[in-house]
Amino acid sequence: MSAPSPEPTTPQLKPGKPDPAEQPEGLRRHARLMGWLVLAIIVAYGAFQLPLPWKLLSLAAGVAGVAGGIALIVRCVKDKTPALFWISAVLVIICCGMFALLGAMQAMFWDASVTFDQCRVTAVTERGMARCFSEYQENMLSSVPGSN
């Protein structure tokens, strides 16, 4: 008689390692969130190119991108994802943070920004643009208390 063949056993996973069968769905979730974050970067950039009332959309999209980037980092820590997601999340936070900061500065110096946009529209030459930039800087500095 031959010895009975051993039944196949499922491999035991080490504690703390994700199950390979669940990993693709988790990576798809992270990739989907990354797609939304790229959209936040595109919206923030596009809104920053618009005239001033609409330029504040870059602030909203930037804040949403930073919040989404932080959420992605938290998920990456929890699910132990590849380094590409970590790098992408950090880059999204940097990009969206810059757009949010620029949008906040536009809102803080609203009068100076409106004047600059109007001046920029009427400027035809390089000298006119340089004059607009210098007036913008003066208007921003004059709006800061204690700068005079």
FENSULMO-V666270 format. One line per field, one symbol per residue. ss: DSSP state (H for helix, E for strand, C for the rest). burial: b if it has 24 or more other C-alpha atoms within 12 Angstrom, else e. A space follows every 10 residues. Layout:
ss = ???
burial = ???
This chain:
ss = CCCCCCCCCC CCCCCCCCCH HHHHHHHHHH HHHHHHHHHH HHHHHHHHCC CHHHHCHHHH HHHHHHHHHH HHHHHHHHHC CCHHHHHHHH HHHHHHHHHH HHHHHHHHCH HHHHHHHHHH HHCCCHHHHH HHHHHHHHHH HHHCCCCC
burial = eeeeeeeeee eeeeeeeeee eeeeebbeeb bebbebbbbb bebbbebbee ebeebbbbbb bbbbbbbbbb bbbebbeebe beeebbebbb bbbbbbbbbb bbbbebbebe bbbbbbbeeb eeeeeeeeee ebeebbeeeb eeeeeeee
